[in-house]
Amino acid sequence: MILSPKIMVSAGITAFGLNGYVSAQQQPNILFILIDDMGYPAIETYGNKFVKTPHINSLAQQGMSFEQAYACPQSTPTRASLLTGQYTARNKMWHVVPYYGYPKARVQEPKYLQELPREQFTVAEALKTAGYNTAMIGKWHLSTYDNDGYYTYLYTDKAAYYGFNYVLPFQNPREYQSVGDKGVDMLTSETMKFMEKSADKPFFVYLSHHTVHQKVLAPEYLVKKYRELGFAEKGLHSATYMAAIEHLDNSVGKLIEKLKQLGKYDNTIIFFVSDNGGVDYEFDNAPLRAGKGSAYEGGTRVPFIVKWPQVTTSALISQLPVHVVDVYPTMLEMAGIKNRAGQVLDGKSIVPLLKQNKSAQHKFSKRPVYFYQPLYDPQWGAAPSASMVLGDYKILWFFGDYIDVDNKLAYTPEGRVELYNLKTDLSETTDLSAREPRRTKAMKAKLTKWILKSGAEIPTINPNFDINKWTEIDTSKKEE
């Protein structure tokens, strides 16, 4: 049934297309594939020379690949920003959940949310309200165990709070940690079943894989293939890691084939994105600096591909900066939905970029992209910081101390500001802050203003700082 404009408005749905209202039959299906811990160069499209990824390549060949796409440095923050369209400074989910902190560290971490609030109007809820059949299949990591979900799953009876018609029923978390293929085949199969059942409505599937998060797993026949090709058992570029990439690519191929069988391929938009940078001792993130958890490019720059039938018809490449906060407004525009009144979105729709609008390209080249991670995670070299990319430049502000990811995690109990020209120094090797004090001062002021305007705070020095005990971790439950 096609809703008339009057009925749609009365139902709280505002859906416009280029030529007016968009009917349910015209609205595109949306498949969002999120990979866990896949670094920027880990697929062939972005430079992997070890593993062929033809199915992911096909998305790039029929879509747009973003060369400067960003996520948050770790899992929970990216997932919160994706579903809310808000930076972590606003949604207050900048920290991996459940709680852990460092009460003796030099900087006092601000309190953060451990649960995605039920009242948040997620992108899934916006699409559901507009008639989409919505599913969340795979890793959740936006709730603590005794509330609405946990690391591997969202509870079935809590799905509606976040806008999902369907979530995969409870699965034993151990199945994703130490055995099997990290759940790739099972999650892919469940996604295909859901797409089959969405015959009378457009669908939105948030397929959130566990691969290639540690412990990296893959089918033995593929591991054997790479072992025989000479890849190591463990460490950097292991046979298992290579096999996991190929296995993931095969799963993308299965999804593409299923969409074709269902006659939905030509009306399905596919996103392929990673939740943060890769673990750099498993796969080399070069030319990017550092990896997962870090404020440097290796922690935040990710593969980001969008295939949109009839819009992205050939291999397109964008060098413009985009961020996962842009996904929410992008999906709304793709589906012909206006944002709900009062819903604050920090992101900008990248639809004009996908349509190669010259004016939009110019605007995106001038807009800032922000990061706010006022937390400690020493294993990744993370100390409380905020950063911003603006044009060719990137500023990083470590509020009160610094963990050197390039020098055995050496600790310095002093803050610092660093400035890099990403156009000429993608590897962030030459700090320009002393050479360009005016630019550094102006960018720091802009970053400060953004933090405060977002309702966040500039972290302060901890009166309980103890340099001999600062790494002591507290895991007792604490709520905002």
C-alpha positions in Angstrom: 0.0 0.0 0.0 1.3 3.4 -0.9 0.7 6.0 1.8 -0.7 9.3 0.7 1.1 12.4 1.9 -1.7 13.1 4.3 -1.6 9.7 5.8 2.2 9.8 6.1 2.2 13.1 7.9 -0.5 12.0 10.3 1.6 8.9 11.1 4.6 11.1 12.0 6.4 10.2 8.8 7.9 12.9 6.7 9.3 11.4 3.5 10.3 13.5 0.6 12.2 12.6 -2.6 13.6 14.8 -5.3 10.1 14.9 -6.9 8.0 14.8 -3.8 7.0 12.0 -1.4 8.8 8.7 -1.6 6.6 5.6 -1.4 7.5 2.4 0.5 7.9 0.7 -2.9 10.4 3.4 -4.0 12.4 3.6 -0.9 15.7 1.7 -1.2 16.7 -1.1 1.1 19.8 -0.4 3.2 22.4 -3.0 4.3 25.0 -1.5 6.6 27.9 -3.9 7.2 30.1 -2.9 10.1 33.4 -4.7 10.6 35.2 -5.0 14.0 38.8 -3.7 14.2 39.5 -3.8 10.4 42.3 -1.3 9.6 42.3 1.1 6.7 44.7 -1.0 4.5 43.3 -4.4 5.3 41.2 -4.9 2.2 42.4 -4.9 -1.4 40.5 -1.7 -2.3 42.6 0.1 0.2 45.9 -1.5 -0.4 46.0 -5.1 0.9 48.5 -6.9 -1.4 48.2 -10.3 0.3 44.5 -11.2 0.0 42.1 -10.8 -2.9 38.7 -9.4 -1.9 36.7 -9.4 -5.2 33.3 -9.1 -3.6 34.2 -6.1 -1.5 36.0 -4.7 -4.5 32.8 -5.0 -6.5 31.1 -2.7 -4.0 33.9 -0.1 -4.6 33.7 -0.6 -8.4 30.0 0.1 -8.4 30.1 2.7 -5.6 32.3 5.3 -3.9 35.3 4.6 -1.7 36.2 7.3 0.8 39.9 7.7 1.3 39.6 10.0 4.3 36.8 8.4 6.3 36.8 8.4 10.1 35.4 6.5 13.0 36.1 6.7 16.7 39.2 4.9 17.9 37.3 2.1 19.6 34.1 0.1 19.4 31.4 1.5 21.7 32.0 5.2 20.7 31.7 4.4 17.0 28.5 2.4 17.4 27.0 5.2 19.5 27.9 7.8 17.0 26.6 5.7 14.1 23.2 5.2 15.7 22.7 8.7 17.1 24.4 10.8 14.4 26.2 12.6 17.2 29.8 13.0 18.2 30.9 11.5 21.5 31.2 14.9 23.1 27.4 15.2 22.8 26.2 11.6 23.3 28.6 11.0 26.2 29.5 7.5 25.0 33.2 8.0 24.3 34.3 5.1 26.4 34.1 1.3 25.9 31.6 -0.3 28.2 31.3 -1.7 30.8 33.1 0.7 33.2 36.8 0.8 33.8 38.9 3.8 34.8 42.2 5.0 36.3 41.5 6.9 39.5 45.2 7.6 40.2 46.0 8.9 36.7 47.1 12.5 36.1 43.9 13.6 34.3 40.4 13.2 35.8 38.2 11.5 33.3 34.8 12.9 32.9 31.9 10.6 33.7 30.4 8.8 30.7 27.3 6.9 29.8 27.4 3.1 30.0 24.0 2.6 28.3 22.7 4.0 25.0 19.7 5.9 26.4 16.3 4.4 25.4 15.0 7.8 24.6 17.7 8.4 21.9 15.9 8.5 18.5 18.3 6.2 16.6 18.6 6.1 12.8 16.9 2.6 13.1 14.0 4.2 14.8 13.7 7.0 12.2 13.7 4.4 9.4 11.3 2.1 11.3 8.9 5.1 11.7 9.0 5.7 8.0 7.9 2.1 7.2 11.2 0.2 7.2 11.6 -3.3 8.5 14.7 -3.0 10.7 17.1 -5.6 12.1 20.2 -5.5 14.3 22.3 -8.6 13.7 25.5 -9.1 15.5 27.7 -7.2 18.0 25.8 -4.5 20.1 28.3 -3.3 22.7 26.1 -0.3 23.8 24.7 -1.7 27.0 25.9 -3.4 30.1 24.9 -7.0 30.9 22.2 -6.3 33.5 20.3 -3.8 31.3 19.4 -3.9 27.6 22.1 -6.1 26.2 25.8 -6.6 26.3 28.9 -7.0 24.1 27.6 -9.6 21.6 23.9 -9.0 21.6 20.9 -6.7 22.2 18.2 -8.4 24.2 15.2 -9.4 22.0 12.7 -7.8 24.3 14.6 -4.5 24.3 15.0 -4.2 20.5 12.0 -1.8 20.1 13.6 0.8 22.4 16.3 1.3 19.8 14.1 1.1 16.7 14.6 -2.6 15.7 11.8 -4.9 14.6 14.2 -7.9 14.9 17.5 -8.7 16.7 19.3 -12.0 16.6 18.3 -14.0 19.7 20.8 -14.5 22.5 24.0 -16.2 21.4 26.7 -17.5 23.8 29.5 -14.9 23.7 32.1 -17.6 23.9 31.2 -18.7 20.4 32.8 -15.4 19.2 35.8 -15.4 21.3 37.7 -18.7 20.9 36.0 -21.1 18.4 34.6 -21.2 14.9 34.8 -18.4 12.4 33.9 -15.5 14.7 30.2 -16.0 13.8 30.6 -14.7 10.2 28.7 -17.5 8.5 25.9 -17.5 11.1 25.4 -13.7 11.1 25.5 -13.7 7.3 22.9 -16.5 7.2 20.6 -14.6 9.6 20.9 -11.5 7.5 19.9 -13.3 4.4 16.9 -14.9 6.2 15.8 -11.4 7.3 16.1 -10.0 3.8 14.0 -12.9 2.5 11.2 -12.1 5.0 11.1 -8.4 4.0 9.1 -8.8 0.9 6.5 -6.2 1.4 8.6 -3.4 3.1 12.0 -1.8 2.5 14.5 -3.1 5.0 17.3 -1.7 7.0 19.8 -4.3 8.3 22.6 -3.3 10.7 24.9 -6.3 10.2 27.6 -5.9 12.9 30.4 -8.5 12.6 32.7 -9.6 15.3 35.5 -10.3 12.9 38.5 -9.4 12.8 38.5 -8.6 16.6 40.9 -10.6 18.7 41.0 -13.5 19.0 41.1 -13.6 15.2 39.4 -16.7 13.8 38.8 -18.2 10.4 37.8 -21.6 8.8 40.7 -24.0 9.0 40.7 -24.7 5.2 41.4 -21.0 4.6 44.0 -20.8 7.3 45.7 -23.8 5.7 45.7 -22.0 2.4 47.6 -19.1 3.7 49.8 -21.2 5.9 50.9 -23.0 2.8 51.5 -19.7 1.1 54.1 -19.0 3.8 52.2 -16.8 6.2 53.2 -17.1 9.9 51.2 -18.9 12.5 51.1 -15.8 14.8 51.9 -12.2 14.8 51.9 -9.6 12.0 50.1 -10.8 8.9 49.4 -14.3 10.2 47.7 -17.0 8.1 44.6 -16.8 10.3 44.3 -13.0 9.8 44.6 -13.4 6.0 42.1 -16.2 6.1 39.6 -14.1 8.1 39.8 -11.3 5.5 39.0 -13.7 2.7 36.2 -15.4 4.7 34.7 -12.0 5.3 34.9 -11.2 1.6 33.2 -14.5 0.8 30.3 -13.5 3.2 29.9 -10.2 1.3 29.7 -12.3 -1.9 26.9 -14.4 -0.4 24.9 -11.3 0.6 25.3 -9.9 -2.9 24.2 -13.1 -4.5 21.1 -13.4 -2.1 20.1 -9.8 -3.0 20.3 -10.7 -6.7 18.2 -13.9 -6.1 15.6 -11.9 -4.3 15.5 -9.3 -7.1 16.6 -6.6 -4.5 20.2 -5.9 -5.6 19.3 -3.0 -7.8 17.3 -1.3 -5.0 19.7 -1.9 -2.1 22.2 0.5 -0.8 25.2 -1.2 0.8 27.6 0.4 3.2 30.9 -1.3 4.2 32.7 0.3 7.1 35.0 -0.5 10.0 34.4 0.5 13.6 37.9 1.7 14.2 41.5 1.3 13.0 43.2 -2.1 13.0 45.3 -3.7 15.7 48.7 -2.7 14.3 50.6 -5.8 15.5 48.2 -8.0 13.6 48.1 -6.1 10.3 50.4 -3.2 9.3 48.5 0.0 9.2 51.2 1.8 7.1 51.2 4.5 5.9 49.1 5.4 8.9 50.5 6.0 12.4 49.6 3.7 15.3 46.3 1.7 15.4 43.2 0.8 17.3 42.6 3.0 20.3 44.9 5.8 19.2 44.0 9.3 18.3 46.4 9.1 15.4 45.2 8.2 11.9 45.8 4.5 12.3 43.2 4.5 15.1 40.6 6.6 13.4 40.9 6.3 9.6 38.8 3.4 8.3 37.6 1.8 5.0 34.3 3.3 4.0 32.5 2.2 0.9 29.0 3.1 -0.3 27.3 1.4 -3.3 24.0 3.1 -4.3 22.4 1.7 -7.5 21.7 4.2 -10.2 23.6 6.9 -8.3 27.1 5.4 -7.9 27.4 3.6 -11.2 31.2 3.4 -11.5 34.3 3.3 -9.3 34.3 6.7 -7.6 36.9 7.8 -5.1 36.5 10.7 -2.7 39.3 12.4 -0.9 37.0 14.4 1.3 36.7 13.9 5.1 33.6 12.0 6.3 32.8 10.5 9.7 30.4 7.8 11.0 28.2 10.6 12.4 27.4 11.4 8.7 25.7 8.0 8.3 22.4 8.9 10.1 21.6 12.0 8.0 22.8 10.2 4.9 20.4 7.4 5.4 17.5 9.8 6.1 18.1 11.5 2.8 18.5 8.3 0.9 15.2 7.1 2.2 13.5 10.4 1.6 12.9 11.1 5.3 13.2 14.5 7.1 14.9 14.6 10.4 12.6 14.6 13.4 12.0 18.0 14.9 14.3 18.6 17.8 16.7 15.7 16.9 20.2 17.1 17.0 22.5 15.6 14.4 26.2 16.5 14.2 26.8 14.8 10.9 26.1 15.9 7.4 24.5 13.9 4.6 27.0 12.7 2.1 24.4 12.2 -0.5 25.6 15.3 -2.4 29.1 13.7 -2.4 27.8 10.4 -3.8 26.0 12.5 -6.5 29.3 14.4 -7.2 27.8 17.8 -6.4 30.7 20.3 -6.9 29.3 22.8 -4.4 28.9 20.1 -1.7 32.4 18.9 -2.4 33.8 22.4 -1.7 31.8 22.6 1.6 33.0 19.3 2.8 36.6 20.2 2.1 36.2 23.1 4.5 34.3 21.5 7.3 36.0 20.3 10.5 35.8 16.7 11.7 36.0 16.2 15.5 37.1 13.5 18.0 36.7 13.6 21.8 38.2 10.7 23.8 38.9 12.0 27.4 39.9 8.5 28.6 42.8 6.2 29.4 43.5 2.9 27.7 47.2 2.4 28.1 47.4 -0.8 26.0 46.5 1.3 22.9 48.5 4.4 24.0 45.3 6.3 24.7 45.4 9.2 27.2 42.7 11.8 27.5 42.6 13.9 24.3 40.6 15.6 21.7 41.4 16.2 18.0 40.2 17.9 14.9 40.8 17.6 11.2 40.3 20.8 9.2 41.4 21.0 5.6 44.8 19.6 5.3 45.6 19.9 9.0 45.0 17.9 12.1 45.4 19.0 15.7 45.7 16.7 18.6 45.4 18.0 22.2 46.5 15.7 25.0 45.0 17.3 28.0 47.5 16.4 30.8 49.8 13.5 29.9 51.0 11.4 27.0 51.6 7.8 26.2 54.1 7.3 23.4 52.8 4.6 21.1 56.0 4.7 19.1 58.3 4.2 22.1 57.2 1.2 24.1 54.3 3.2 25.6 56.6 5.5 27.5 54.7 7.8 29.8 55.1 11.6 30.1 53.0 13.3 32.8 52.6 16.5 30.7 50.0 17.5 28.2 50.9 18.5 24.6 49.4 19.9 21.4 50.5 18.5 18.1 49.8 19.7 14.5 50.2 17.7 11.3 49.7 18.4 7.6 47.9 15.2 6.5 48.3 16.1 2.8 52.1 16.1 2.9 52.6 14.0 6.0 49.9 11.3 6.2 52.1 9.3 8.6 52.1 12.1 11.1 55.8 12.2 11.5 56.5 15.9 11.7 54.8 18.0 14.4 54.3 21.5 13.1 52.9 23.1 16.2 56.1 25.0 17.0 56.6 26.1 13.4 53.0 27.3 12.9 51.9 28.8 16.3 49.1 30.9 14.9 47.4 28.0 13.1 47.9 25.8 16.2 46.4 28.5 18.5 43.4 29.1 16.2 42.7 25.4 15.7 43.0 24.7 19.5 40.5 27.5 20.2 38.1 26.1 17.6 38.4 22.6 19.1 37.9 24.0 22.6 34.8 25.9 21.5 33.3 22.8 19.9 33.9 20.7 23.1 32.1 23.2 25.3 29.3 23.9 22.8 28.7 20.1 22.6 28.0 20.0 26.4 31.2 18.2 27.2 34.1 19.4 29.4 37.8 20.0 29.2 39.2 17.4 31.6 41.1 18.7 34.6 44.2 17.5 36.6 43.4 14.8 39.1 44.2 15.8 42.7 44.8 12.1 43.5 47.4 11.6 40.8 50.1 9.2 41.8 52.8 8.6 39.2 53.7 5.3 40.7 50.2 4.0 40.7 48.5 5.7 37.8 48.1 2.5 35.8 46.0 0.9 38.6 42.6 0.1 37.1 39.2 0.3 38.7 36.4 -1.8 37.2 33.8 -1.2 39.8 30.5 -0.2 38.3 30.0 3.6 38.0 27.2 5.4 36.3 26.9 8.9 35.0 
